[in-house]
Amino acid sequence: MKLNLLSCDAQRPDRRAITKCIAEISSSINESLSAELTSILLEGDAVDIEIDDKNSGSGLRALRKLSIDYEIIE
């Protein structure tokens, strides 16, 4: 499943938690790339990631918990 992470609406976003979440739910993103994508997201640009279908429910829940707006592409 492909997601487009649009923005983070949290008052004080937890950069480490977002980085860890992206690395855990993504099918092909390591910790280093996840940190870079987190920076891009928090600067206000959208980020595309692909998550495993088996982790999709818990992954989407984790993103909502971190106040990250997303849209499902596929």
All heavy atoms as a GROMACS GRO file, in nm:
protein
  565
    1MET      N    1   0.085  -0.117   0.000
    1MET     CA    2   0.000   0.000   0.000
    1MET      C    3   0.090   0.124   0.000
    1MET      O    4   0.185   0.132   0.076
    1MET     CB    5  -0.089  -0.002   0.124
    1MET     CG    6  -0.170   0.122   0.142
    1MET     SD    7  -0.259   0.132   0.300
    1MET     CE    8  -0.357  -0.013   0.295
    2LYS      N    9   0.057   0.218  -0.086
    2LYS     CA   10   0.135   0.342  -0.092
    2LYS      C   11   0.060   0.454  -0.021
    2LYS      O   12  -0.060   0.467  -0.035
    2LYS     CB   13   0.162   0.382  -0.237
    2LYS     CG   14   0.258   0.291  -0.306
    2LYS     CD   15   0.294   0.343  -0.442
    2LYS     CE   16   0.392   0.248  -0.508
    2LYS     NZ   17   0.438   0.301  -0.635
    3LEU      N   18   0.135   0.532   0.055
    3LEU     CA   19   0.078   0.645   0.128
    3LEU      C   20   0.150   0.772   0.090
    3LEU      O   21   0.270   0.771   0.064
    3LEU     CB   22   0.095   0.626   0.279
    3LEU     CG   23   0.022   0.512   0.346
    3LEU    CD1   24   0.057   0.510   0.493
    3LEU    CD2   25  -0.126   0.524   0.328
    4ASN      N   26   0.078   0.880   0.094
    4ASN     CA   27   0.135   1.012   0.077
    4ASN      C   28   0.118   1.082   0.212
    4ASN      O   29   0.007   1.114   0.252
    4ASN     CB   30   0.062   1.088  -0.034
    4ASN     CG   31   0.130   1.217  -0.071
    4ASN    OD1   32   0.244   1.242  -0.035
    4ASN    ND2   33   0.060   1.298  -0.147
    5LEU      N   34   0.229   1.102   0.284
    5LEU     CA   35   0.224   1.172   0.412
    5LEU      C   36   0.221   1.321   0.382
    5LEU      O   37   0.313   1.375   0.323
    5LEU     CB   38   0.346   1.136   0.497
    5LEU     CG   39   0.370   0.987   0.522
    5LEU    CD1   40   0.492   0.968   0.611
    5LEU    CD2   41   0.248   0.921   0.582
    6LEU      N   42   0.112   1.386   0.421
    6LEU     CA   43   0.089   1.525   0.382
    6LEU      C   44   0.148   1.626   0.479
    6LEU      O   45   0.213   1.721   0.438
    6LEU     CB   46  -0.061   1.549   0.367
    6LEU     CG   47  -0.133   1.458   0.268
    6LEU    CD1   48  -0.282   1.478   0.276
    6LEU    CD2   49  -0.081   1.482   0.128
    7SER      N   50   0.121   1.609   0.608
    7SER     CA   51   0.167   1.707   0.706
    7SER      C   52   0.157   1.648   0.846
    7SER      O   53   0.094   1.545   0.867
    7SER     CB   54   0.083   1.835   0.699
    7SER     OG   55  -0.050   1.807   0.735
    8CYS      N   56   0.218   1.719   0.940
    8CYS     CA   57   0.209   1.681   1.081
    8CYS      C   58   0.148   1.799   1.156
    8CYS      O   59   0.204   1.908   1.156
    8CYS     CB   60   0.347   1.646   1.136
    8CYS     SG   61   0.343   1.598   1.309
    9ASP      N   62   0.033   1.776   1.219
    9ASP     CA   63  -0.040   1.884   1.285
    9ASP      C   64  -0.012   1.894   1.434
    9ASP      O   65  -0.078   1.971   1.503
    9ASP     CB   66  -0.190   1.864   1.265
    9ASP     CG   67  -0.230   1.878   1.119
    9ASP    OD1   68  -0.158   1.945   1.043
    9ASP    OD2   69  -0.333   1.820   1.081
   10ALA      N   70   0.084   1.819   1.484
   10ALA     CA   71   0.114   1.821   1.628
   10ALA      C   72   0.175   1.956   1.668
   10ALA      O   73   0.248   2.017   1.590
   10ALA     CB   74   0.210   1.709   1.663
   11GLN      N   75   0.142   2.001   1.788
   11GLN     CA   76   0.198   2.126   1.840
   11GLN      C   77   0.350   2.119   1.845
   11GLN      O   78   0.419   2.208   1.801
   11GLN     CB   79   0.144   2.154   1.980
   11GLN     CG   80   0.001   2.199   1.984
   11GLN     CD   81  -0.012   2.341   1.938
   11GLN    OE1   82  -0.024   2.367   1.819
   11GLN    NE2   83  -0.009   2.433   2.030
   12ARG      N   84   0.400   2.012   1.906
   12ARG     CA   85   0.544   1.989   1.916
   12ARG      C   86   0.571   1.847   1.866
   12ARG      O   87   0.572   1.755   1.946
   12ARG     CB   88   0.589   2.004   2.059
   12ARG     CG   89   0.568   2.146   2.111
   12ARG     CD   90   0.610   2.158   2.253
   12ARG     NE   91   0.751   2.116   2.263
   12ARG     CZ   92   0.830   2.149   2.361
   12ARG    NH1   93   0.785   2.221   2.459
   12ARG    NH2   94   0.954   2.109   2.364
   13PRO      N   95   0.592   1.833   1.736
   13PRO     CA   96   0.611   1.698   1.681
   13PRO      C   97   0.735   1.630   1.738
   13PRO      O   98   0.840   1.692   1.755
   13PRO     CB   99   0.625   1.721   1.531
   13PRO     CG  100   0.644   1.866   1.512
   13PRO     CD  101   0.600   1.936   1.634
   14ASP      N  102   0.722   1.503   1.770
   14ASP     CA  103   0.831   1.423   1.823
   14ASP      C  104   0.907   1.362   1.705
   14ASP      O  105   0.867   1.260   1.650
   14ASP     CB  106   0.776   1.314   1.914
   14ASP     CG  107   0.884   1.236   1.984
   14ASP    OD1  108   1.003   1.249   1.947
   14ASP    OD2  109   0.850   1.161   2.077
   15ARG      N  110   1.016   1.426   1.668
   15ARG     CA  111   1.092   1.387   1.550
   15ARG      C  112   1.140   1.241   1.559
   15ARG      O  113   1.131   1.166   1.462
   15ARG     CB  114   1.211   1.481   1.533
   15ARG     CG  115   1.293   1.458   1.408
   15ARG     CD  116   1.406   1.557   1.398
   15ARG     NE  117   1.358   1.693   1.383
   15ARG     CZ  118   1.337   1.753   1.265
   15ARG    NH1  119   1.361   1.687   1.155
   15ARG    NH2  120   1.294   1.876   1.260
   16ARG      N  121   1.189   1.201   1.675
   16ARG     CA  122   1.239   1.064   1.691
   16ARG      C  123   1.126   0.961   1.678
   16ARG      O  124   1.144   0.856   1.617
   16ARG     CB  125   1.310   1.046   1.824
   16ARG     CG  126   1.447   1.109   1.825
   16ARG     CD  127   1.517   1.079   1.953
   16ARG     NE  128   1.445   1.151   2.060
   16ARG     CZ  129   1.472   1.140   2.187
   16ARG    NH1  130   1.567   1.060   2.226
   16ARG    NH2  131   1.404   1.208   2.276
   17ALA      N  132   1.011   0.990   1.734
   17ALA     CA  133   0.898   0.898   1.725
   17ALA      C  134   0.848   0.885   1.581
   17ALA      O  135   0.814   0.775   1.536
   17ALA     CB  136   0.784   0.943   1.816
   18ILE      N  137   0.846   0.995   1.509
   18ILE     CA  138   0.802   0.992   1.369
   18ILE      C  139   0.903   0.912   1.285
   18ILE      O  140   0.864   0.828   1.204
   18ILE     CB  141   0.784   1.134   1.313
   18ILE    CG1  142   0.670   1.205   1.386
   18ILE    CG2  143   0.759   1.131   1.163
   18ILE    CD1  144   0.659   1.353   1.357
   19THR      N  145   1.031   0.936   1.308
   19THR     CA  146   1.136   0.863   1.235
   19THR      C  147   1.125   0.713   1.260
   19THR      O  148   1.129   0.633   1.167
   19THR     CB  149   1.276   0.913   1.277
   19THR    OG1  150   1.287   1.052   1.246
   19THR    CG2  151   1.386   0.836   1.207
   20LYS      N  152   1.108   0.677   1.384
   20LYS     CA  153   1.096   0.536   1.421
   20LYS      C  154   0.970   0.473   1.360
   20LYS      O  155   0.974   0.362   1.309
   20LYS     CB  156   1.093   0.522   1.573
   20LYS     CG  157   1.093   0.381   1.621
   20LYS     CD  158   1.099   0.374   1.772
   20LYS     CE  159   1.094   0.231   1.818
   20LYS     NZ  160   1.091   0.220   1.963
   21CYS      N  161   0.861   0.546   1.363
   21CYS     CA  162   0.734   0.497   1.308
   21CYS      C  163   0.747   0.471   1.157
   21CYS      O  164   0.707   0.366   1.108
   21CYS     CB  165   0.624   0.597   1.335
   21CYS     SG  166   0.464   0.550   1.267
   22ILE      N  167   0.803   0.566   1.084
   22ILE     CA  168   0.819   0.550   0.939
   22ILE      C  169   0.908   0.430   0.908
   22ILE      O  170   0.878   0.351   0.820
   22ILE     CB  171   0.874   0.679   0.875
   22ILE    CG1  172   0.769   0.790   0.881
   22ILE    CG2  173   0.916   0.654   0.730
   22ILE    CD1  174   0.818   0.926   0.836
   23ALA      N  175   1.018   0.416   0.982
   23ALA     CA  176   1.110   0.303   0.959
   23ALA      C  177   1.042   0.169   0.988
   23ALA      O  178   1.066   0.070   0.918
   23ALA     CB  179   1.235   0.320   1.043
   24GLU      N  180   0.959   0.164   1.091
   24GLU     CA  181   0.894   0.038   1.130
   24GLU      C  182   0.782  -0.004   1.035
   24GLU      O  183   0.768  -0.122   1.004
   24GLU     CB  184   0.839   0.048   1.271
   24GLU     CG  185   0.945   0.044   1.378
   24GLU     CD  186   0.889   0.059   1.518
   24GLU    OE1  187   0.766   0.076   1.532
   24GLU    OE2  188   0.969   0.055   1.613
   25ILE      N  189   0.703   0.091   0.989
   25ILE     CA  190   0.588   0.054   0.906
   25ILE      C  191   0.622   0.042   0.758
   25ILE      O  192   0.550  -0.021   0.683
   25ILE     CB  193   0.469   0.152   0.924
   25ILE    CG1  194   0.502   0.290   0.870
   25ILE    CG2  195   0.425   0.156   1.068
   25ILE    CD1  196   0.383   0.384   0.866
   26SER      N  197   0.732   0.101   0.717
   26SER     CA  198   0.770   0.102   0.577
   26SER      C  199   0.832  -0.032   0.535
   26SER      O  200   0.898  -0.099   0.614
   26SER     CB  201   0.869   0.214   0.552
   26SER     OG  202   0.935   0.194   0.430
   27SER      N  203   0.813  -0.066   0.410
   27SER     CA  204   0.866  -0.193   0.361
   27SER      C  205   1.011  -0.182   0.314
   27SER      O  206   1.080  -0.281   0.308
   27SER     CB  207   0.779  -0.244   0.247
   27SER     OG  208   0.772  -0.149   0.144
   28SER      N  209   1.058  -0.062   0.284
   28SER     CA  210   1.192  -0.050   0.226
   28SER      C  211   1.270   0.073   0.273
   28SER      O  212   1.362   0.116   0.205
   28SER     CB  213   1.180  -0.047   0.074
   28SER     OG  214   1.106   0.067   0.035
   29ILE      N  215   1.235   0.128   0.386
   29ILE     CA  216   1.302   0.249   0.434
   29ILE      C  217   1.379   0.217   0.562
   29ILE      O  218   1.323   0.164   0.657
   29ILE     CB  219   1.201   0.362   0.460
   29ILE    CG1  220   1.133   0.402   0.330
   29ILE    CG2  221   1.270   0.483   0.523
   29ILE    CD1  222   1.027   0.508   0.343
   30ASN      N  223   1.509   0.250   0.561
   30ASN     CA  224   1.590   0.227   0.680
   30ASN      C  225   1.584   0.350   0.771
   30ASN      O  226   1.521   0.450   0.738
   30ASN     CB  227   1.734   0.192   0.642
   30ASN     CG  228   1.803   0.303   0.564
   30ASN    OD1  229   1.763   0.417   0.567
   30ASN    ND2  230   1.908   0.267   0.493
   31GLU      N  231   1.650   0.342   0.884
   31GLU     CA  232   1.645   0.449   0.985
   31GLU      C  233   1.700   0.582   0.932
   31GLU      O  234   1.646   0.688   0.960
   31GLU     CB  235   1.724   0.404   1.108
   31GLU     CG  236   1.699   0.487   1.231
   31GLU     CD  237   1.569   0.454   1.301
   31GLU    OE1  238   1.518   0.341   1.287
   31GLU    OE2  239   1.517   0.542   1.372
   32SER      N  240   1.807   0.576   0.854
   32SER     CA  241   1.870   0.697   0.801
   32SER      C  242   1.778   0.770   0.703
   32SER      O  243   1.758   0.891   0.713
   32SER     CB  244   2.001   0.660   0.732
   32SER     OG  245   2.058   0.772   0.670
   33LEU      N  246   1.721   0.695   0.610
   33LEU     CA  247   1.627   0.754   0.513
   33LEU      C  248   1.502   0.804   0.584
   33LEU      O  249   1.447   0.908   0.549
   33LEU     CB  250   1.593   0.653   0.405
   33LEU     CG  251   1.497   0.701   0.296
   33LEU    CD1  252   1.549   0.826   0.227
   33LEU    CD2  253   1.473   0.590   0.196
   34SER      N  254   1.459   0.730   0.684
   34SER     CA  255   1.341   0.770   0.761
   34SER      C  256   1.363   0.906   0.829
   34SER      O  257   1.273   0.990   0.831
   34SER     CB  258   1.309   0.663   0.864
   34SER     OG  259   1.200   0.702   0.942
   35ALA      N  260   1.482   0.928   0.883
   35ALA     CA  261   1.514   1.056   0.947
   35ALA      C  262   1.510   1.170   0.845
   35ALA      O  263   1.460   1.279   0.873
   35ALA     CB  264   1.651   1.049   1.013
   36GLU      N  265   1.560   1.143   0.725
   36GLU     CA  266   1.557   1.244   0.619
   36GLU      C  267   1.414   1.275   0.576
   36GLU      O  268   1.378   1.392   0.558
   36GLU     CB  269   1.640   1.195   0.501
   36GLU     CG  270   1.660   1.299   0.394
   36GLU     CD  271   1.752   1.248   0.283
   36GLU    OE1  272   1.846   1.173   0.312
   36GLU    OE2  273   1.727   1.288   0.167
   37LEU      N  274   1.333   1.172   0.561
   37LEU     CA  275   1.192   1.191   0.523
   37LEU      C  276   1.115   1.265   0.632
   37LEU      O  277   1.028   1.347   0.602
   37LEU     CB  278   1.126   1.057   0.493
   37LEU     CG  279   1.178   0.982   0.370
   37LEU    CD1  280   1.112   0.846   0.359
   37LEU    CD2  281   1.157   1.064   0.245
   38THR      N  282   1.148   1.238   0.758
   38THR     CA  283   1.084   1.310   0.869
   38THR      C  284   1.115   1.458   0.862
   38THR      O  285   1.026   1.541   0.880
   38THR     CB  286   1.132   1.252   1.004
   38THR    OG1  287   1.094   1.114   1.010
   38THR    CG2  288   1.069   1.326   1.120
   39SER      N  289   1.239   1.493   0.832
   39SER     CA  290   1.276   1.634   0.819
   39SER      C  291   1.199   1.700   0.706
   39SER      O  292   1.149   1.812   0.722
   39SER     CB  293   1.427   1.646   0.793
   39SER     OG  294   1.499   1.603   0.904
   40ILE      N  295   1.187   1.631   0.594
   40ILE     CA  296   1.113   1.685   0.480
   40ILE      C  297   0.967   1.706   0.518
   40ILE      O  298   0.908   1.810   0.488
   40ILE     CB  299   1.126   1.591   0.359
   40ILE    CG1  300   1.271   1.592   0.308
   40ILE    CG2  301   1.030   1.631   0.248
   40ILE    CD1  302   1.301   1.485   0.206
   41LEU      N  303   0.908   1.608   0.585
   41LEU     CA  304   0.768   1.618   0.627
   41LEU      C  305   0.746   1.734   0.722
   41LEU      O  306   0.650   1.810   0.707
   41LEU     CB  307   0.723   1.486   0.693
   41LEU     CG  308   0.581   1.482   0.746
   41LEU    CD1  309   0.481   1.490   0.632
   41LEU    CD2  310   0.559   1.355   0.827
   42LEU      N  311   0.835   1.751   0.819
   42LEU     CA  312   0.817   1.857   0.917
   42LEU      C  313   0.845   1.996   0.860
   42LEU      O  314   0.800   2.096   0.916
   42LEU     CB  315   0.907   1.831   1.039
   42LEU     CG  316   0.868   1.707   1.121
   42LEU    CD1  317   0.964   1.688   1.236
   42LEU    CD2  318   0.725   1.716   1.170
   43GLU      N  319   0.914   2.002   0.747
   43GLU     CA  320   0.935   2.130   0.679
   43GLU      C  321   0.812   2.171   0.598
   43GLU      O  322   0.804   2.283   0.550
   43GLU     CB  323   1.057   2.122   0.587
   43GLU     CG  324   1.188   2.118   0.664
   43GLU     CD  325   1.307   2.096   0.574
   43GLU    OE1  326   1.290   2.090   0.450
   43GLU    OE2  327   1.418   2.083   0.627
   44GLY      N  328   0.719   2.077   0.581
   44GLY     CA  329   0.594   2.110   0.513
   44GLY      C  330   0.573   2.046   0.379
   44GLY      O  331   0.472   2.072   0.313
   45ASP      N  332   0.665   1.962   0.334
   45ASP     CA  333   0.651   1.896   0.205
   45ASP      C  334   0.594   1.756   0.224
   45ASP      O  335   0.618   1.691   0.326
   45ASP     CB  336   0.786   1.886   0.134
   45ASP     CG  337   0.840   2.022   0.095
   45ASP    OD1  338   0.759   2.112   0.061
   45ASP    OD2  339   0.963   2.041   0.097
   46ALA      N  340   0.521   1.709   0.126
   46ALA     CA  341   0.463   1.575   0.132
   46ALA      C  342   0.569   1.470   0.103
   46ALA      O  343   0.667   1.495   0.033
   46ALA     CB  344   0.350   1.563   0.030
   47VAL      N  345   0.549   1.350   0.159
   47VAL     CA  346   0.643   1.240   0.144
   47VAL      C  347   0.565   1.114   0.106
   47VAL      O  348   0.461   1.086   0.166
   47VAL     CB  349   0.718   1.216   0.279
   47VAL    CG1  350   0.804   1.092   0.271
   47VAL    CG2  351   0.799   1.338   0.318
   48ASP      N  352   0.615   1.039   0.008
   48ASP     CA  353   0.554   0.913  -0.032
   48ASP      C  354   0.629   0.798   0.032
   48ASP      O  355   0.751   0.794   0.028
   48ASP     CB  356   0.560   0.895  -0.184
   48ASP     CG  357   0.471   0.992  -0.259
   48ASP    OD1  358   0.372   1.039  -0.199
   48ASP    OD2  359   0.500   1.021  -0.376
   49ILE      N  360   0.554   0.705   0.092
   49ILE     CA  361   0.614   0.583   0.146
   49ILE      C  362   0.528   0.465   0.106
   49ILE      O  363   0.412   0.481   0.069
   49ILE     CB  364   0.630   0.587   0.299
   49ILE    CG1  365   0.495   0.593   0.371
   49ILE    CG2  366   0.721   0.701   0.342
   49ILE    CD1  367   0.505   0.570   0.520
   50GLU      N  368   0.586   0.346   0.114
   50GLU     CA  369   0.511   0.224   0.089
   50GLU      C  370   0.516   0.140   0.215
   50GLU      O  371   0.622   0.121   0.274
   50GLU     CB  372   0.573   0.148  -0.028
   50GLU     CG  373   0.490   0.030  -0.070
   50GLU     CD  374   0.535  -0.028  -0.203
   50GLU    OE1  375   0.596   0.044  -0.283
   50GLU    OE2  376   0.508  -0.146  -0.224
   51ILE      N  377   0.399   0.093   0.258
   51ILE     CA  378   0.395   0.012   0.380
   51ILE      C  379   0.348  -0.129   0.344
   51ILE      O  380   0.281  -0.151   0.243
   51ILE     CB  381   0.304   0.073   0.489
   51ILE    CG1  382   0.159   0.082   0.446
   51ILE    CG2  383   0.354   0.209   0.530
   51ILE    CD1  384   0.065   0.125   0.556
   52ASP      N  385   0.389  -0.225   0.429
   52ASP     CA  386   0.347  -0.364   0.410
   52ASP      C  387   0.198  -0.375   0.436
   52ASP      O  388   0.145  -0.315   0.528
   52ASP     CB  389   0.421  -0.455   0.508
   52ASP     CG  390   0.570  -0.460   0.481
   52ASP    OD1  391   0.608  -0.453   0.363
   52ASP    OD2  392   0.647  -0.472   0.578
   53ASP      N  393   0.131  -0.454   0.356
   53ASP     CA  394  -0.013  -0.474   0.373
   53ASP      C  395  -0.044  -0.538   0.507
   53ASP      O  396  -0.146  -0.509   0.568
   53ASP     CB  397  -0.070  -0.558   0.260
   53ASP     CG  398  -0.078  -0.478   0.130
   53ASP    OD1  399  -0.087  -0.354   0.137
   53ASP    OD2  400  -0.075  -0.540   0.022
   54LYS      N  401   0.045  -0.624   0.556
   54LYS     CA  402   0.018  -0.690   0.684
   54LYS      C  403   0.028  -0.594   0.801
   54LYS      O  404  -0.029  -0.617   0.906
   54LYS     CB  405   0.114  -0.807   0.704
   54LYS     CG  406   0.259  -0.767   0.712
   54LYS     CD  407   0.349  -0.887   0.729
   54LYS     CE  408   0.494  -0.840   0.734
   54LYS     NZ  409   0.587  -0.948   0.747
   55ASN      N  410   0.100  -0.481   0.784
   55ASN     CA  411   0.114  -0.382   0.890
   55ASN      C  412   0.028  -0.259   0.867
   55ASN      O  413   0.040  -0.161   0.941
   55ASN     CB  414   0.260  -0.336   0.900
   55ASN     CG  415   0.352  -0.445   0.944
   55ASN    OD1  416   0.312  -0.537   1.013
   55ASN    ND2  417   0.477  -0.435   0.904
   56SER      N  418  -0.059  -0.262   0.767
   56SER     CA  419  -0.130  -0.140   0.728
   56SER      C  420  -0.220  -0.085   0.838
   56SER      O  421  -0.219   0.035   0.864
   56SER     CB  422  -0.209  -0.162   0.600
   56SER     OG  423  -0.308  -0.260   0.619
   57GLY      N  424  -0.294  -0.169   0.906
   57GLY     CA  425  -0.386  -0.121   1.010
   57GLY      C  426  -0.312  -0.056   1.126
   57GLY      O  427  -0.344   0.056   1.167
   58SER      N  428  -0.213  -0.125   1.178
   58SER     CA  429  -0.137  -0.069   1.291
   58SER      C  430  -0.052   0.050   1.247
   58SER      O  431  -0.033   0.144   1.323
   58SER     CB  432  -0.050  -0.176   1.355
   58SER     OG  433   0.043  -0.227   1.262
   59GLY      N  434  -0.004   0.047   1.123
   59GLY     CA  435   0.076   0.158   1.071
   59GLY      C  436  -0.005   0.286   1.058
   59GLY      O  437   0.040   0.394   1.096
   60LEU      N  438  -0.125   0.273   1.005
   60LEU     CA  439  -0.212   0.390   0.991
   60LEU      C  440  -0.253   0.445   1.127
   60LEU      O  441  -0.260   0.566   1.147
   60LEU     CB  442  -0.336   0.353   0.908
   60LEU     CG  443  -0.309   0.312   0.763
   60LEU    CD1  444  -0.438   0.272   0.694
   60LEU    CD2  445  -0.238   0.422   0.686
   61ARG      N  446  -0.276   0.355   1.221
   61ARG     CA  447  -0.310   0.397   1.358
   61ARG      C  448  -0.193   0.473   1.421
   61ARG      O  449  -0.213   0.575   1.485
   61ARG     CB  450  -0.343   0.273   1.442
   61ARG     CG  451  -0.459   0.290   1.531
   61ARG     CD  452  -0.501   0.166   1.607
   61ARG     NE  453  -0.428   0.042   1.592
   61ARG     CZ  454  -0.459  -0.055   1.505
   61ARG    NH1  455  -0.564  -0.042   1.426
   61ARG    NH2  456  -0.389  -0.166   1.499
   62ALA      N  457  -0.072   0.426   1.399
   62ALA     CA  458   0.047   0.492   1.454
   62ALA      C  459   0.064   0.631   1.393
   62ALA      O  460   0.100   0.727   1.463
   62ALA     CB  461   0.172   0.407   1.428
   63LEU      N  462   0.037   0.645   1.264
   63LEU     CA  463   0.048   0.777   1.200
   63LEU      C  464  -0.056   0.874   1.256
   63LEU      O  465  -0.025   0.990   1.282
   63LEU     CB  466   0.032   0.764   1.048
   63LEU     CG  467   0.145   0.692   0.974
   63LEU    CD1  468   0.107   0.671   0.829
   63LEU    CD2  469   0.274   0.770   0.985
   64ARG      N  470  -0.177   0.826   1.277
   64ARG     CA  471  -0.282   0.912   1.334
   64ARG      C  472  -0.246   0.954   1.476
   64ARG      O  473  -0.270   1.068   1.516
   64ARG     CB  474  -0.417   0.841   1.331
   64ARG     CG  475  -0.480   0.835   1.194
   64ARG     CD  476  -0.624   0.790   1.200
   64ARG     NE  477  -0.640   0.658   1.258
   64ARG     CZ  478  -0.642   0.545   1.188
   64ARG    NH1  479  -0.625   0.547   1.059
   64ARG    NH2  480  -0.658   0.430   1.249
   65LYS      N  481  -0.187   0.863   1.550
   65LYS     CA  482  -0.147   0.893   1.688
   65LYS      C  483  -0.041   1.003   1.694
   65LYS      O  484  -0.038   1.082   1.788
   65LYS     CB  485  -0.093   0.765   1.753
   65LYS     CG  486  -0.083   0.770   1.900
   65LYS     CD  487  -0.038   0.633   1.950
   65LYS     CE  488  -0.107   0.602   2.079
   65LYS     NZ  489  -0.066   0.474   2.134
   66LEU      N  490   0.044   1.010   1.590
   66LEU     CA  491   0.148   1.113   1.582
   66LEU      C  492   0.098   1.240   1.514
   66LEU      O  493   0.175   1.330   1.486
   66LEU     CB  494   0.270   1.058   1.507
   66LEU     CG  495   0.346   0.948   1.579
   66LEU    CD1  496   0.446   0.882   1.484
   66LEU    CD2  497   0.416   1.004   1.702
   67SER      N  498  -0.032   1.248   1.485
   67SER     CA  499  -0.097   1.364   1.420
   67SER      C  500  -0.044   1.388   1.279
   67SER      O  501  -0.027   1.503   1.237
   67SER     CB  502  -0.080   1.491   1.504
   67SER     OG  503  -0.139   1.475   1.630
   68ILE      N  504  -0.019   1.280   1.207
   68ILE     CA  505   0.028   1.291   1.069
   68ILE      C  506  -0.090   1.269   0.976
   68ILE      O  507  -0.156   1.166   0.983
   68ILE     CB  508   0.140   1.189   1.040
   68ILE    CG1  509   0.261   1.220   1.129
   68ILE    CG2  510   0.178   1.191   0.893
   68ILE    CD1  511   0.372   1.120   1.119
   69ASP      N  512  -0.115   1.367   0.891
   69ASP     CA  513  -0.220   1.354   0.789
   69ASP      C  514  -0.164   1.279   0.671
   69ASP      O  515  -0.052   1.304   0.628
   69ASP     CB  516  -0.269   1.491   0.744
   69ASP     CG  517  -0.348   1.564   0.850
   69ASP    OD1  518  -0.409   1.497   0.934
   69ASP    OD2  519  -0.348   1.688   0.849
   70TYR      N  520  -0.242   1.187   0.616
   70TYR     CA  521  -0.196   1.106   0.504
   70TYR      C  522  -0.311   1.081   0.409
   70TYR      O  523  -0.428   1.098   0.444
   70TYR     CB  524  -0.137   0.973   0.553
   70TYR     CG  525  -0.237   0.888   0.627
   70TYR    CD1  526  -0.318   0.800   0.560
   70TYR    CD2  527  -0.249   0.897   0.765
   70TYR    CE1  528  -0.412   0.722   0.627
   70TYR    CE2  529  -0.342   0.821   0.834
   70TYR     CZ  530  -0.422   0.734   0.765
   70TYR     OH  531  -0.515   0.658   0.832
   71GLU      N  532  -0.275   1.039   0.288
   71GLU     CA  533  -0.375   0.990   0.193
   71GLU      C  534  -0.325   0.860   0.134
   71GLU      O  535  -0.204   0.842   0.115
   71GLU     CB  536  -0.406   1.093   0.085
   71GLU     CG  537  -0.292   1.121  -0.009
   71GLU     CD  538  -0.327   1.223  -0.116
   71GLU    OE1  539  -0.440   1.270  -0.121
   71GLU    OE2  540  -0.237   1.256  -0.195
   72ILE      N  541  -0.418   0.770   0.110
   72ILE     CA  542  -0.383   0.640   0.053
   72ILE      C  543  -0.382   0.654  -0.099
   72ILE      O  544  -0.480   0.697  -0.159
   72ILE     CB  545  -0.483   0.532   0.098
   72ILE    CG1  546  -0.479   0.519   0.250
   72ILE    CG2  547  -0.452   0.400   0.029
   72ILE    CD1  548  -0.585   0.428   0.308
   73ILE      N  549  -0.268   0.620  -0.159
   73ILE     CA  550  -0.254   0.629  -0.304
   73ILE      C  551  -0.299   0.499  -0.369
   73ILE      O  552  -0.373   0.498  -0.466
   73ILE     CB  553  -0.109   0.662  -0.344
   73ILE    CG1  554  -0.070   0.798  -0.286
   73ILE    CG2  555  -0.092   0.662  -0.495
   73ILE    CD1  556   0.075   0.834  -0.302
   74GLU      N  557  -0.254   0.386  -0.317
   74GLU     CA  558  -0.292   0.254  -0.368
   74GLU      C  559  -0.329   0.165  -0.255
   74GLU      O  560  -0.262   0.152  -0.159
   74GLU     CB  561  -0.177   0.189  -0.444
   74GLU     CG  562  -0.151   0.249  -0.578
   74GLU     CD  563  -0.035   0.176  -0.646
   74GLU    OE1  564   0.008   0.070  -0.600
   74GLU    OE2  565   0.009   0.228  -0.746
   0.00000   0.00000   0.00000
